[in-house]
Amino acid sequence: MDIPVRRKPGTPSKGKREPITTRVPEEQRSVYTQRAHELGIPVSSWVAKVLAEHEGLEIPDYVLKELEKAERERAFQAAEEYDYPQSA
């Protein structure tokens, strides 16, 4: 009898990835973090997105999912901020 393997709760897997360690000029770092913040995704996902776009590659699925989630959250927040008229 096979016993199902339980995954630990937490962040879903983003699949197999490889680290790339890089350093950027201090004065540029804030630009990169701001761009990621504007999209609502982590800086590492933003870097993966930009590199894929630059090289004409597909944007990784996990980045697309993060972008979709961030867009839904922005739409939800915008709907909450809308001042609905009160009925009489």
N, CA and C atoms as a LAMMPS dump frame, in Angstrom:
ITEM: TIMESTEP
0
ITEM: NUMBER OF ATOMS
264
ITEM: BOX BOUNDS ff ff ff
-5.0000000000000000e+02 5.0000000000000000e+02
-5.0000000000000000e+02 5.0000000000000000e+02
-5.0000000000000000e+02 5.0000000000000000e+02
ITEM: ATOMS id mol type element x y z
1 1 1 N 0.848 -1.179 0
2 1 2 C 0 0 0
3 1 3 C 0.89 1.239 0
4 2 1 N 0.658 2.101 -0.976
5 2 2 C 1.443 3.324 -1.064
6 2 3 C 0.867 4.378 -0.136
7 3 1 N 1.729 4.994 0.616
8 3 2 C 1.324 6.079 1.504
9 3 3 C 1.616 7.384 0.776
10 4 1 N 0.586 8.256 0.629
11 4 2 C 0.817 9.516 -0.082
12 4 3 C 1.846 10.381 0.646
13 5 1 N 2.687 11.016 -0.129
14 5 2 C 3.694 11.912 0.425
15 5 3 C 3.053 13.276 0.603
16 6 1 N 3.131 13.798 1.81
17 6 2 C 2.566 15.122 2.083
18 6 3 C 3.629 16.176 1.884
19 7 1 N 3.256 17.189 1.149
20 7 2 C 4.16 18.322 0.975
21 7 3 C 4.027 19.254 2.166
22 8 1 N 5.088 19.915 2.475
23 8 2 C 5.054 20.912 3.537
24 8 3 C 4.236 22.11 3.044
25 9 1 N 3.484 22.746 3.944
26 9 2 C 2.753 23.946 3.534
27 9 3 C 3.741 25.085 3.27
28 10 1 N 3.32 26.005 2.47
29 10 2 C 4.175 27.166 2.199
30 10 3 C 4.1 27.563 0.745
31 11 1 N 5.141 28.2 0.278
32 11 2 C 5.201 28.695 -1.082
33 11 3 C 5.211 27.538 -2.071
34 12 1 N 4.336 27.586 -3.082
35 12 2 C 4.34 26.527 -4.089
36 12 3 C 5.661 26.5 -4.853
37 13 1 N 6.015 25.347 -5.343
38 13 2 C 7.255 25.197 -6.105
39 13 3 C 7.196 26.02 -7.387
40 14 1 N 8.305 26.604 -7.739
41 14 2 C 8.419 27.337 -9.003
42 14 3 C 9.132 26.484 -10.045
43 15 1 N 9.312 25.217 -9.739
44 15 2 C 9.986 24.313 -10.672
45 15 3 C 11.493 24.392 -10.519
46 16 1 N 12.174 23.651 -11.372
47 16 2 C 13.636 23.641 -11.315
48 16 3 C 14.177 24.972 -11.819
49 17 1 N 15.019 25.557 -11.013
50 17 2 C 15.645 26.828 -11.375
51 17 3 C 17.103 26.767 -10.98
52 18 1 N 17.895 27.603 -11.584
53 18 2 C 19.327 27.698 -11.287
54 18 3 C 19.637 29.113 -10.83
55 19 1 N 20.44 29.251 -9.793
56 19 2 C 20.793 30.595 -9.342
57 19 3 C 21.818 31.256 -10.266
58 20 1 N 21.657 32.543 -10.422
59 20 2 C 22.649 33.371 -11.118
60 20 3 C 22.975 34.508 -10.144
61 21 1 N 24.195 34.56 -9.704
62 21 2 C 24.594 35.614 -8.789
63 21 3 C 25.191 36.754 -9.603
64 22 1 N 24.695 37.936 -9.361
65 22 2 C 25.19 39.098 -10.085
66 22 3 C 25.183 40.305 -9.163
67 23 1 N 25.942 41.271 -9.53
68 23 2 C 25.963 42.532 -8.791
69 23 3 C 25.635 43.629 -9.785
70 24 1 N 24.857 44.578 -9.319
71 24 2 C 24.468 45.701 -10.17
72 24 3 C 24.977 46.989 -9.549
73 25 1 N 25.151 48.018 -10.355
74 25 2 C 25.583 49.294 -9.78
75 25 3 C 24.585 49.785 -8.735
76 26 1 N 25.123 50.296 -7.66
77 26 2 C 24.303 50.742 -6.535
78 26 3 C 23.19 51.69 -6.97
79 27 1 N 23.514 52.598 -7.874
80 27 2 C 22.528 53.601 -8.295
81 27 3 C 21.436 53.012 -9.185
82 28 1 N 21.624 51.797 -9.717
83 28 2 C 20.616 51.161 -10.568
84 28 3 C 19.702 50.224 -9.784
85 29 1 N 20.165 49.755 -8.653
86 29 2 C 19.4 48.778 -7.878
87 29 3 C 17.994 49.265 -7.57
88 30 1 N 17.859 50.505 -7.172
89 30 2 C 16.54 51.023 -6.809
90 30 3 C 15.594 51.045 -8.016
91 31 1 N 16.136 51.234 -9.211
92 31 2 C 15.307 51.205 -10.421
93 31 3 C 14.732 49.803 -10.607
94 32 1 N 15.57 48.784 -10.45
95 32 2 C 15.128 47.402 -10.644
96 32 3 C 14.106 46.999 -9.589
97 33 1 N 14.361 47.365 -8.353
98 33 2 C 13.418 47.004 -7.301
99 33 3 C 12.094 47.754 -7.477
100 34 1 N 12.157 48.986 -7.951
101 34 2 C 10.934 49.764 -8.193
102 34 3 C 10.11 49.136 -9.312
103 35 1 N 10.768 48.702 -10.383
104 35 2 C 10.048 48.073 -11.505
105 35 3 C 9.341 46.801 -11.035
106 36 1 N 10.026 46.006 -10.236
107 36 2 C 9.423 44.781 -9.706
108 36 3 C 8.245 45.13 -8.796
109 37 1 N 8.436 46.132 -7.95
110 37 2 C 7.383 46.564 -7.036
111 37 3 C 6.152 47.045 -7.812
112 38 1 N 6.372 47.794 -8.88
113 38 2 C 5.263 48.283 -9.709
114 38 3 C 4.441 47.136 -10.283
115 39 1 N 5.121 46.038 -10.633
116 39 2 C 4.42 44.875 -11.175
117 39 3 C 3.865 43.971 -10.08
118 40 1 N 4.351 44.157 -8.854
119 40 2 C 3.877 43.35 -7.738
120 40 3 C 4.504 41.97 -7.674
121 41 1 N 5.748 41.856 -8.176
122 41 2 C 6.438 40.568 -8.168
123 41 3 C 7.816 40.722 -7.529
124 42 1 N 8.42 39.611 -7.099
125 42 2 C 9.769 39.687 -6.53
126 42 3 C 10.791 40.145 -7.576
127 43 1 N 11.87 40.741 -7.109
128 43 2 C 12.92 41.215 -8.015
129 43 3 C 13.481 40.063 -8.846
130 44 1 N 13.656 38.892 -8.238
131 44 2 C 14.205 37.76 -8.99
132 44 3 C 13.277 37.369 -10.147
133 45 1 N 11.968 37.456 -9.938
134 45 2 C 11.019 37.155 -11.013
135 45 3 C 11.068 38.236 -12.084
136 46 1 N 11.238 39.476 -11.66
137 46 2 C 11.342 40.569 -12.621
138 46 3 C 12.577 40.372 -13.495
139 47 1 N 13.696 39.995 -12.883
140 47 2 C 14.927 39.767 -13.628
141 47 3 C 14.722 38.624 -14.633
142 48 1 N 14.09 37.527 -14.196
143 48 2 C 13.825 36.404 -15.104
144 48 3 C 12.949 36.85 -16.269
145 49 1 N 11.964 37.69 -15.996
146 49 2 C 11.063 38.215 -17.036
147 49 3 C 11.833 39.063 -18.037
148 50 1 N 12.613 40.002 -17.533
149 50 2 C 13.355 40.919 -18.406
150 50 3 C 14.387 40.167 -19.251
151 51 1 N 15.091 39.225 -18.64
152 51 2 C 16.076 38.446 -19.395
153 51 3 C 15.404 37.622 -20.488
154 52 1 N 14.275 36.99 -20.166
155 52 2 C 13.555 36.199 -21.17
156 52 3 C 13.094 37.088 -22.32
157 53 1 N 12.534 38.248 -22.006
158 53 2 C 12.08 39.173 -23.042
159 53 3 C 13.249 39.628 -23.908
160 54 1 N 14.356 39.955 -23.266
161 54 2 C 15.53 40.436 -23.994
162 54 3 C 16.052 39.39 -24.977
163 55 1 N 15.993 38.128 -24.575
164 55 2 C 16.529 37.046 -25.398
165 55 3 C 15.481 36.402 -26.304
166 56 1 N 14.27 36.938 -26.291
167 56 2 C 13.219 36.387 -27.137
168 56 3 C 12.743 35.018 -26.68
169 57 1 N 12.867 34.758 -25.379
170 57 2 C 12.443 33.479 -24.817
171 57 3 C 11.076 33.641 -24.159
172 58 1 N 10.447 32.509 -23.873
173 58 2 C 9.168 32.554 -23.171
174 58 3 C 9.396 32.989 -21.732
175 59 1 N 8.494 33.816 -21.237
176 59 2 C 8.54 34.202 -19.83
177 59 3 C 8.144 32.977 -19.027
178 60 1 N 8.898 32.624 -17.99
179 60 2 C 8.579 31.427 -17.209
180 60 3 C 7.151 31.448 -16.673
181 61 1 N 6.536 30.263 -16.626
182 61 2 C 5.154 30.142 -16.154
183 61 3 C 4.967 30.723 -14.763
184 62 1 N 5.925 30.478 -13.861
185 62 2 C 5.743 30.976 -12.501
186 62 3 C 5.714 32.497 -12.458
187 63 1 N 6.45 33.143 -13.375
188 63 2 C 6.432 34.61 -13.43
189 63 3 C 5.074 35.082 -13.952
190 64 1 N 4.569 34.41 -14.98
191 64 2 C 3.258 34.773 -15.518
192 64 3 C 2.175 34.622 -14.455
193 65 1 N 2.254 33.568 -13.651
194 65 2 C 1.284 33.366 -12.577
195 65 3 C 1.386 34.479 -11.533
196 66 1 N 2.63 34.882 -11.2
197 66 2 C 2.813 35.973 -10.238
198 66 3 C 2.259 37.281 -10.794
199 67 1 N 2.456 37.518 -12.082
200 67 2 C 1.93 38.731 -12.711
201 67 3 C 0.403 38.726 -12.709
202 68 1 N -0.193 37.573 -13.015
203 68 2 C -1.653 37.458 -13.007
204 68 3 C -2.21 37.687 -11.611
205 69 1 N -1.56 37.096 -10.614
206 69 2 C -2.003 37.265 -9.227
207 69 3 C -1.915 38.734 -8.818
208 70 1 N -0.826 39.391 -9.164
209 70 2 C -0.646 40.802 -8.819
210 70 3 C -1.705 41.657 -9.509
211 71 1 N -2.044 41.328 -10.746
212 71 2 C -3.068 42.071 -11.481
213 71 3 C -4.436 41.896 -10.816
214 72 1 N -4.759 40.674 -10.405
215 72 2 C -6.035 40.434 -9.701
216 72 3 C -6.086 41.229 -8.402
217 73 1 N -4.967 41.255 -7.677
218 73 2 C -4.928 42.001 -6.416
219 73 3 C -5.104 43.495 -6.65
220 74 1 N -4.478 44.028 -7.717
221 74 2 C -4.649 45.452 -8.034
222 74 3 C -6.101 45.748 -8.401
223 75 1 N -6.722 44.866 -9.182
224 75 2 C -8.116 45.062 -9.581
225 75 3 C -9.031 45.015 -8.363
226 76 1 N -8.764 44.094 -7.444
227 76 2 C -9.564 43.983 -6.231
228 76 3 C -9.422 45.249 -5.386
229 77 1 N -8.209 45.729 -5.23
230 77 2 C -7.982 46.944 -4.445
231 77 3 C -8.654 48.143 -5.095
232 78 1 N -8.591 48.222 -6.418
233 78 2 C -9.228 49.334 -7.125
234 78 3 C -10.74 49.288 -6.932
235 79 1 N -11.315 48.08 -6.944
236 79 2 C -12.753 47.943 -6.744
237 79 3 C -13.144 48.347 -5.329
238 80 1 N -12.308 48.013 -4.357
239 80 2 C -12.595 48.394 -2.97
240 80 3 C -12.516 49.901 -2.776
241 81 1 N -11.635 50.558 -3.514
242 81 2 C -11.455 52.003 -3.368
243 81 3 C -12.536 52.79 -4.096
244 82 1 N -13.263 52.129 -5.016
245 82 2 C -14.318 52.82 -5.757
246 82 3 C -15.4 53.236 -4.793
247 83 1 N -15.792 54.471 -4.888
248 83 2 C -16.803 55.007 -3.983
249 83 3 C -18.179 54.705 -4.575
250 84 1 N -18.798 53.618 -4.1
251 84 2 C -20.095 53.24 -4.587
252 84 3 C -21.143 54.215 -4.065
253 85 1 N -22.101 54.62 -4.916
254 85 2 C -23.149 55.527 -4.444
255 85 3 C -24.08 54.803 -3.461
256 86 1 N -24.529 55.508 -2.48
257 86 2 C -25.441 54.941 -1.485
258 86 3 C -26.854 54.992 -2.023
259 87 1 N -27.611 53.922 -1.805
260 87 2 C -28.991 53.919 -2.254
261 87 3 C -29.843 54.655 -1.223
262 88 1 N -30.955 55.156 -1.696
263 88 2 C -31.84 55.952 -0.821
264 88 3 C -32.696 55.082 0.05
